[in-house]
Amino acid sequence: MTMLIAILALAVGTYLIRLSGPLLRRRMTLSDHAEQVIRAGATVVLLALTVTSALLVDGGFAGWALPAGVLVGGVLAWRKAPLALVVVAAAATTALLRLAGVA
């Protein structure tokens, strides 16, 4: 029962946090520069997360196969390929390189 209460509390908290964005957006005005900085910041955080996940596994270098797969997926996504193709191509690239002995 305690676990159910915790799950419900987290769900309600998450919903309220997500709801606060649209509600507060009407009450706050940001300059064009501030909005550009916030958008760029979100992109930088996503890029940093991607690079870190592609290059490091368990605190060490992940090898060359994983960054190569991420690069293939990134290029296909940039070229606006379907998501299924992006995922399959990235995974296949990584798997084939590992199969070939490129760690």
trRosetta pair geometry for C-beta under 8 A, 3 or more apart (Angstrom, degrees):
i j d omega theta_ij theta_ji phi_ij phi_ji
1 4 5.7 -52 -153 33 36 112
1 5 6.6 37 150 -18 66 103
2 5 5.7 -54 -152 35 34 112
2 6 6.4 34 151 -19 66 106
3 6 5.6 -54 -149 37 33 112
3 7 6.3 34 153 -20 66 105
4 7 5.7 -52 -146 36 32 111
4 8 6.3 30 155 -16 64 107
5 8 5.8 -56 -147 39 29 110
5 9 6.2 32 154 -21 64 108
6 9 5.7 -54 -145 36 30 112
6 10 6.4 28 156 -16 64 106
7 10 5.9 -57 -149 39 29 109
7 11 6.3 30 153 -21 64 108
8 11 5.6 -54 -145 36 31 113
8 12 6.3 29 158 -16 66 105
9 12 6.0 -55 -146 38 29 107
9 13 6.2 29 155 -18 63 110
10 13 5.6 -55 -144 40 30 113
10 14 6.1 33 157 -21 65 106
11 14 5.8 -54 -146 36 28 111
11 15 6.4 28 154 -18 63 107
12 15 5.7 -55 -148 37 31 112
12 16 6.3 29 155 -18 65 107
13 16 5.8 -56 -146 37 30 109
13 17 6.4 30 156 -19 65 105
14 17 5.8 -54 -148 35 30 110
14 18 6.4 25 155 -14 64 108
15 18 5.9 -60 -149 41 29 108
15 19 6.1 28 154 -19 66 112
16 19 5.5 -56 -141 40 31 112
16 20 6.4 44 155 -35 63 99
17 20 5.8 -45 -153 17 31 117
17 21 8.0 41 151 -25 55 90
18 21 6.4 -41 -171 11 39 112
19 22 6.7 -61 -164 43 46 98
19 23 6.0 35 149 -14 75 118
20 23 5.6 -68 -142 48 33 110
20 24 5.5 21 167 -12 74 115
21 24 6.4 -65 -139 42 18 98
21 25 6.2 31 159 -39 59 107
22 25 5.5 -45 -144 16 31 122
22 26 7.7 30 163 -18 57 95
23 26 6.9 -61 -175 25 32 104
23 27 7.6 9 143 -3 62 112
24 27 5.4 -67 -154 44 50 108
24 28 5.7 17 158 0 85 114
25 28 6.7 -71 -135 49 24 90
30 34 4.1 -119 -180 88 107 127
30 35 5.2 131 104 -53 124 84
30 38 7.5 -1 163 -7 165 137
31 34 4.7 98 54 4 79 102
31 35 7.2 -146 93 -3 43 85
32 35 5.8 -56 -151 37 33 111
32 36 6.4 34 152 -19 66 106
33 36 5.7 -56 -150 36 32 112
33 37 6.4 32 153 -19 66 105
34 37 5.7 -53 -147 36 32 112
34 38 6.4 32 154 -19 65 105
35 38 5.7 -53 -146 36 32 111
35 39 6.4 32 155 -17 65 106
36 39 5.8 -55 -147 38 31 110
36 40 6.2 28 155 -16 65 108
37 40 5.8 -56 -144 41 29 109
37 41 6.1 36 153 -26 64 107
38 41 5.5 -51 -146 33 30 116
38 42 6.7 32 155 -20 62 101
39 42 5.9 -52 -153 31 32 110
39 43 6.7 29 150 -15 63 106
40 43 5.6 -57 -152 38 36 112
40 44 6.2 37 151 -21 69 106
41 44 5.6 -53 -144 36 32 112
41 45 6.4 33 157 -19 66 104
42 45 5.9 -52 -148 35 30 110
42 46 6.5 28 154 -15 63 107
43 46 5.8 -58 -149 39 31 110
43 47 6.2 30 154 -18 66 109
44 47 5.7 -55 -144 39 30 111
44 48 6.2 31 156 -20 65 107
45 48 5.8 -54 -146 37 29 111
45 49 6.4 30 155 -19 63 107
46 49 5.8 -55 -148 36 30 112
46 50 6.4 31 153 -19 64 107
47 50 5.6 -55 -148 36 32 113
47 51 6.3 28 156 -16 66 107
48 51 5.9 -54 -143 38 30 108
48 52 6.1 29 158 -17 65 109
49 52 5.9 -56 -143 39 27 109
49 53 6.1 22 160 -14 64 111
50 53 6.0 -61 -145 41 25 106
50 54 6.1 19 159 -17 64 113
50 70 6.9 150 176 -170 95 131
50 74 7.8 100 169 -85 143 121
51 54 5.8 -61 -143 39 27 108
51 55 6.1 3 167 -3 66 116
52 55 6.5 -71 -138 45 23 95
52 56 5.7 -31 -175 29 65 116
53 56 7.3 -67 -108 54 16 77
53 70 7.9 147 96 -99 89 146
54 62 6.8 -134 156 41 38 152
54 66 5.8 176 -163 136 62 97
54 67 4.9 93 157 -101 107 67
54 70 4.0 -55 -117 -2 130 167
55 61 6.6 -49 173 -136 76 65
55 62 5.7 -173 -180 14 22 110
55 66 7.7 176 -86 97 25 115
55 67 5.9 38 -85 -76 69 116
56 59 6.6 3 -175 -120 112 13
56 60 6.8 142 -149 69 73 21
56 61 6.9 -56 -103 -101 55 29
56 62 6.0 -130 -83 -36 3 98
57 60 6.5 -35 69 66 64 72
57 61 7.9 -1 29 121 80 20
57 62 4.3 95 -9 -102 105 88
57 66 7.3 135 -38 -14 124 170
62 65 7.9 -110 133 59 91 73
62 66 4.3 -52 135 46 129 144
62 67 6.8 135 74 -32 116 85
63 66 6.1 95 69 9 83 97
63 98 7.9 76 114 -96 148 88
63 102 7.2 138 165 146 110 65
63 103 3.9 -99 -133 138 142 66
64 67 6.2 -63 -153 46 42 103
64 68 5.9 44 154 -25 74 112
64 97 7.0 -117 103 165 86 140
64 102 5.4 -70 74 169 110 105
64 103 7.1 84 29 89 76 38
65 68 5.8 -62 -150 37 28 113
65 69 6.4 27 156 -19 65 106
65 93 7.8 170 -170 131 73 73
65 94 4.9 95 153 -150 95 65
65 97 3.8 175 -119 98 94 122
65 98 4.7 65 -146 -56 171 78
65 102 5.2 137 -66 106 93 92
65 103 6.3 -65 -4 -159 115 20
66 69 5.8 -54 -148 35 32 110
66 70 6.5 30 155 -16 65 105
66 94 5.6 42 -98 -127 46 119
67 70 5.5 -54 -145 39 36 112
67 71 6.1 41 154 -24 67 105
68 71 5.6 -52 -148 34 31 114
68 72 6.5 33 153 -19 64 102
68 93 5.8 -137 123 149 94 117
68 94 6.9 156 75 -87 87 62
68 97 5.8 98 68 -45 143 164
68 102 7.8 17 9 123 150 138
69 72 5.7 -51 -148 34 33 111
69 73 6.3 30 154 -14 65 107
69 90 4.4 89 171 -176 87 69
69 91 6.6 68 -161 -81 133 19
69 92 7.9 157 -125 61 105 41
69 93 4.3 165 -104 84 71 104
69 94 3.3 -20 -52 -50 148 96
69 95 8.0 80 -92 -6 137 58
69 97 7.3 -134 -48 20 94 129
70 73 5.7 -56 -148 42 32 112
70 74 6.1 35 153 -23 66 108
70 90 6.4 53 -88 -150 30 120
71 74 5.6 -53 -144 36 29 113
71 75 6.4 29 158 -18 64 104
72 75 6.0 -54 -148 35 28 108
72 76 6.4 24 155 -14 63 109
72 89 5.5 -132 141 137 117 102
72 90 5.4 172 81 -98 98 61
72 93 4.4 134 19 -28 157 165
73 76 5.8 -59 -147 40 30 108
73 77 6.1 29 156 -18 67 108
73 86 5.0 81 -151 178 80 85
73 87 7.0 48 -125 -90 121 30
73 89 6.3 159 -85 85 65 93
73 90 3.1 5 -57 -73 116 128
73 93 7.8 -142 -34 30 80 133
74 77 5.7 -55 -144 38 30 110
74 78 6.1 33 155 -21 64 107
75 78 5.6 -53 -147 36 30 114
75 79 6.3 22 154 -12 64 109
76 79 5.7 -60 -146 44 32 107
76 81 4.0 -43 177 27 92 140
76 85 6.3 -138 175 117 140 98
76 86 4.6 -180 101 -106 121 78
76 89 5.6 105 -33 64 161 149
76 90 7.6 -129 32 -47 130 90
77 80 7.4 38 179 -80 35 26
77 81 6.6 -76 -77 43 31 87
77 83 7.9 40 -107 -107 92 60
77 86 5.0 60 -65 -125 83 144
81 85 4.7 -98 156 86 115 127
81 86 5.4 145 87 -59 109 86
81 89 7.7 8 116 8 158 144
82 85 4.7 88 66 8 85 106
82 86 7.1 -151 96 -9 43 87
83 86 5.5 -54 -148 34 35 115
83 87 6.3 30 158 -16 68 105
84 87 6.1 -57 -149 38 29 107
84 88 6.1 21 158 -12 66 112
85 88 5.9 -59 -139 43 28 106
85 89 5.8 26 163 -18 66 113
86 89 6.1 -60 -143 39 21 107
86 90 6.3 18 160 -16 61 111
87 90 6.0 -59 -147 38 26 108
87 91 6.2 19 159 -12 64 111
88 91 6.0 -59 -144 43 28 107
88 92 5.9 27 158 -19 66 112
89 92 5.7 -55 -139 40 27 110
89 93 6.2 32 159 -23 63 106
90 93 5.9 -53 -148 33 27 112
90 94 6.5 23 156 -13 62 107
91 94 5.9 -58 -150 39 31 109
91 95 6.0 27 155 -17 67 111
92 95 5.7 -56 -140 41 30 110
92 96 6.0 27 162 -17 67 109
93 96 6.1 -57 -142 39 24 106
93 97 6.3 21 160 -15 61 110
94 97 6.0 -61 -149 39 26 108
94 98 6.3 22 156 -15 64 109
95 98 5.8 -59 -148 39 29 109
95 99 6.2 31 153 -21 65 108
96 99 5.4 -51 -144 37 33 114
96 100 6.3 30 155 -17 64 106
97 100 5.6 -56 -147 39 32 110
97 102 4.2 -61 177 67 90 119
98 101 7.7 78 -178 -51 31 11
98 102 6.7 -89 -79 69 31 66
98 103 6.6 60 -123 -105 75 52
